Amino acid sequence: MKYRIIFILLSFFLNSIVQARLLNESLIILKKKSLHYGNIQTTKSFERKGLRKTFLNVNFEFNKALCKLEVVFPLTEKEFQSEKNNVSTVIKQSYEDQPTPYAGEITNTAKCSSMFKPIFLEEQVDSKKIYILKTLTGKDLSYGLCDKKSIVYSECTTFYYDQLTSQFFKINIYVNPALSCEKLTKNLIQSFTNI
C-alpha cells in the first residue's frame, strides 16, 4: 500500500510535468501532495525537449533508497528495445576483462569475479514485462567495480515501455547491498502500472 501511494504521487508528478508549462510548477504540486506522507524527497529534476522527443529526469529519495527516473517520449517499441540494449551493453562491458595499464609478469588483463558481474532479469509484473539489470555500484554510482571494499550500493536498472503513451521509463534504484533492489523495483512498477 505504501509503495502504491508513492507511485501514485510519482505518476501524478509525471502527468503534471507533461501538462504543465513549467517544470517548477510540477515540482511545487508534487511537494504539496507528498508533504503529509513524507516519503518522497525530490533532489533534482529537469526537462529537455529535443527535436522529436522530450526527456524528463527526476532524482528522488524514499525509504532510504536513492532513485533516478528517466522518461523519454514519444518513443516506438523498436526504439525502446534499441535503447534498452545500448544501456545494458554499456553496463555489461564495464565488467568485462580489461587490459592492465602496465603489463605484468603474472597477467596482462584485469578480471572481474562473477559475483560482481551484472545479472539480467526479465520479470512479469501483472501482465507487463519489465527488464531489470542488477549490479553493484560505488559511492559515485559508478559501474565496473570488482572489489568488495568499493561496493556501496546494490543497483537495479529497470526498463519499462508503456505502449499506450509511447513512453520509455528507465528507473535506477540504489539500496544497501544487503537489501533487495529487485523486490523494491517490482513493487514500484506494480504500483505504477496499476494506476
C-alpha positions in Angstrom: 0.0 0.0 0.0 2.8 2.4 0.9 4.6 1.8 -2.4 1.3 2.3 -4.3 0.8 5.7 -2.7 4.4 6.7 -3.5 4.0 5.7 -7.1 0.6 7.4 -7.4 2.3 10.6 -6.3 5.1 10.0 -8.7 2.8 9.3 -11.7 0.8 12.4 -10.8 4.1 14.3 -10.9 4.9 12.9 -14.3 1.5 13.7 -15.7 1.7 17.1 -14.2 5.1 17.7 -16.0 3.7 16.7 -19.3 0.7 19.0 -19.0 2.4 21.9 -17.1 4.1 24.7 -18.9 6.9 24.9 -16.4 8.7 22.1 -14.6 8.8 24.2 -11.4 5.0 24.2 -11.3 5.0 20.4 -11.3 7.6 20.3 -8.5 5.5 22.5 -6.3 2.5 20.3 -6.9 4.4 17.1 -6.1 5.8 18.6 -2.9 2.4 19.8 -1.7 0.8 16.4 -2.4 3.6 14.4 -0.8 4.1 16.5 2.3 1.8 14.5 4.6 3.4 11.2 3.5 6.9 12.4 4.0 8.4 9.6 1.8 9.4 11.4 -1.3 12.2 13.9 -1.3 12.9 15.3 -4.8 16.5 16.1 -5.0 16.8 17.2 -8.7 14.7 17.3 -11.8 14.8 18.7 -15.3 13.1 18.6 -18.6 14.8 18.7 -22.0 12.9 19.0 -25.2 14.7 17.6 -28.3 13.6 18.0 -31.9 11.3 15.0 -31.8 11.4 13.7 -28.2 11.1 15.0 -24.7 13.4 13.8 -21.9 12.4 14.1 -18.2 14.8 13.2 -15.4 13.9 13.1 -11.7 16.1 12.2 -8.8 14.4 11.4 -5.6 14.7 9.5 -2.3 12.3 7.4 -0.4 12.7 4.6 2.2 16.5 5.2 2.3 16.8 4.3 -1.4 18.2 6.7 -4.0 16.2 6.7 -7.2 16.6 8.1 -10.7 13.7 8.2 -13.1 14.2 9.0 -16.8 11.2 9.2 -19.1 11.6 9.6 -22.9 8.6 10.2 -25.2 7.3 9.7 -27.8 9.3 6.5 -28.4 8.4 3.5 -30.6 8.8 0.0 -29.2 11.7 -0.6 -31.6 13.5 2.5 -30.3 12.8 1.2 -26.7 14.4 -2.1 -27.5 17.4 -0.3 -29.0 17.8 2.0 -26.0 17.5 -0.9 -23.5 20.1 -2.9 -25.4 22.5 0.1 -25.6 22.3 0.8 -21.9 22.6 -2.9 -21.0 25.6 -3.3 -23.2 27.5 -0.4 -21.8 26.9 -1.6 -18.2 27.9 -5.2 -19.0 31.1 -4.1 -20.9 32.3 -2.3 -17.8 32.6 -5.7 -16.1 34.5 -7.4 -18.9 38.2 -8.3 -18.8 40.2 -5.2 -19.2 43.9 -4.8 -20.2 46.1 -3.7 -17.3 47.7 -0.3 -17.6 51.1 -2.0 -17.2 51.8 -5.5 -18.5 52.8 -7.6 -15.5 54.6 -10.8 -15.1 51.5 -12.6 -13.9 48.8 -11.3 -16.2 48.1 -8.7 -18.8 44.4 -8.4 -18.0 42.3 -7.4 -15.0 39.4 -9.8 -14.5 36.2 -9.3 -12.5 34.8 -12.2 -10.4 31.4 -13.5 -11.5 30.0 -12.3 -8.1 30.4 -8.7 -9.2 29.1 -9.1 -12.7 25.6 -7.8 -13.6 22.5 -10.1 -13.6 19.8 -9.5 -16.2 16.3 -10.5 -15.2 13.0 -10.5 -17.2 10.1 -10.2 -14.8 6.3 -10.2 -15.2 4.5 -7.6 -13.2 0.8 -8.2 -13.7 0.6 -8.5 -17.4 3.5 -6.3 -18.1 7.1 -7.4 -18.9 9.9 -5.4 -17.2 13.6 -5.8 -17.6 15.9 -5.5 -14.6 19.7 -5.3 -14.7 21.1 -5.8 -11.2 24.6 -4.5 -10.5 26.8 -3.4 -7.6 28.0 0.2 -7.7 30.3 2.5 -5.8 29.9 5.7 -3.9 29.8 7.8 -7.0 27.3 5.3 -8.6 29.9 4.0 -11.0 29.8 0.6 -12.6 32.6 -1.9 -13.2 33.8 -2.2 -9.6 35.2 -5.6 -8.8 36.4 -5.0 -5.2 34.2 -5.6 -2.1 35.6 -2.5 -0.4 34.5 -0.3 -3.2 30.9 -1.5 -3.3 28.4 0.9 -1.6 25.1 0.1 -3.4 23.1 -2.7 -4.9 21.5 -1.1 -8.0 18.7 -2.1 -10.3 18.3 -0.5 -13.6 14.7 -1.2 -14.8 13.4 -0.7 -18.3 9.7 -0.4 -19.0 7.8 0.6 -22.1 4.2 1.9 -21.9 2.6 1.2 -25.3 -0.5 3.3 -24.6 1.6 6.5 -24.1 4.7 5.6 -26.1 6.8 6.4 -23.1 10.1 4.7 -22.2 10.8 4.5 -18.4 14.2 3.8 -17.0 14.4 3.6 -13.3 17.6 3.3 -11.3 17.2 2.2 -7.6 20.2 2.2 -5.3 20.0 0.5 -1.9 22.3 -1.0 0.6 23.9 -4.2 -0.8 22.2 -6.2 2.0 18.7 -5.2 0.7 16.9 -6.4 -2.4 16.6 -3.8 -5.1 14.7 -6.3 -7.3 11.8 -6.6 -4.8 11.6 -2.8 -4.4 11.7 -2.4 -8.2 8.9 -4.9 -8.8 6.7 -3.2 -6.1 7.2 0.2 -7.6 6.5 -0.9 -11.1 3.4 -2.8 -10.0 2.1 0.2 -8.2 2.9 2.3 -11.2 1.1 0.1 -13.7 -2.0 -0.3 -11.6 -2.8 3.4 -11.6 
